[in-house]
C-alpha cells in the first residue's frame, strides 16, 4: 500500500509513525514474552524495509527496556525519536530527540515525545531509562530546530489533552501525530496553529495527509476561517440575548440597563472582528498552507512488498517455533497447559456418538478445518491465532473447562466444536 501511495502521488512522500508499534502494553505475560520480542524485532525490520523517515517511542515500546530496542541490528536504520527519554544503558545516538530532513525544497524537523507516565508503570524488562516531563525539554528542543526548519512535526505518545496544550503553547509546531493513549483514529483537527491527528492501532489503517505548505506564512489555511466562524457564532449569541432583553425592556429602560449596554458594545466589537477576519480569510486563501487527510483501510487482498512479506513470514515462523518449543517443554515436564493445542481435551470425536447430526453439519463448516488452516500458514502453535471454541457446558462458571482450536486430527488436541 505504501508503494502504491508513492506511485500514485505527484508529491514527495514522508513516512512517519508516532510509536506504539512493538508491544501492546508495558506488561507482557511471561509465557508470551519471548514470542513478543521476536514479533517486535520483525516489526523493526519491516519498518526499516519500508523506509520510514522516523518513528516515535511510545510507552509500550519500552515494555522490555530501552536496551532491547538499541540492540536490534535494524534499529540504527530507523531514527527512533524521543526528546525526553534519557538512559545511560544505551549507546549515545541510539535515540535521537529530533531529525532534520528534506522533502523536495522543504526542510522539516521531526521531534519525538514519550508519555512520562511509564516512569511509574511496571514493565516486563529492566527500567533502564527515565522519561522527563515534556515541559522540561520541549522548549529547548524547539530552540535547536528553530530557524533550520520550514515545518515542525511532533510525534507524541501523550494523551490528547496534553497534545492540545502543547499545540496552544508552541505556535511553531504545525502538525502533531499522536499514538499510545488510545486505539481509535482521530481525524485532523486544528488547535492553535497545529493540526492533531491519530491513526488507529494494530495496523488496520494507513493515515494519509496531502500538504501544500507555504513556508513564508507557516499557517494552515483554515486558521482564519475557524476564527471567523467562531466570531460569527459569538455575534449570533449576542443578538439572541439582545432580542430577549428588547422584548421585556422599553426604549428608556434599555438606555439605563448596564447589561444591555454591555451587550451592544460587545456586538460592535464582534462585528468589527468579523470584518477584519473576512479580509484575513481572503488573504489566507492566497498565502496559507492547505491540507487534506484520510484513513486508508489496509486489506489483506492488497499486494505486498516482496521484501516486507519475506520479513513477515520469517517472523511468523520464528514465533510459531518458540510456541512449539514451549509446548514441548511443558509436555516433557508434565506441566500441560489448561488450554492450547497440547491440552488434555477429548477432541471432537467424543461428541460424534451422541450428536451424529450436529457432527455431520459441523464437519461441513469452515470450523472443522480451522487447525489445518493454521498448519498451512505455519501458525498452529502461535497463541495469538488459537481462537478458542466451546460448548454451552464450557460457559458455566467454575467448571474449569476451556475449548480448543477445532479440527486437529490427533485425539486429545482438538476443539470440542459442538
Beta strands, then each sheet from edge to edge (+ up, - down):
strand 1: 16-17
strand 2: 54-56
strand 3: 80-81
strand 4: 85-86
strand 5: 98-103
strand 6: 106-113
strand 7: 130-131
strand 8: 151-156
strand 9: 175-178
strand 10: 186-191
strand 11: 194-198
strand 12: 205-212
strand 13: 290-297
sheet 1: 1+ 2+ 3+
sheet 2: 4+ 7-
sheet 3: 5+ 6- 8- 9- 11- 10+
sheet 4: 12+ 13-
end
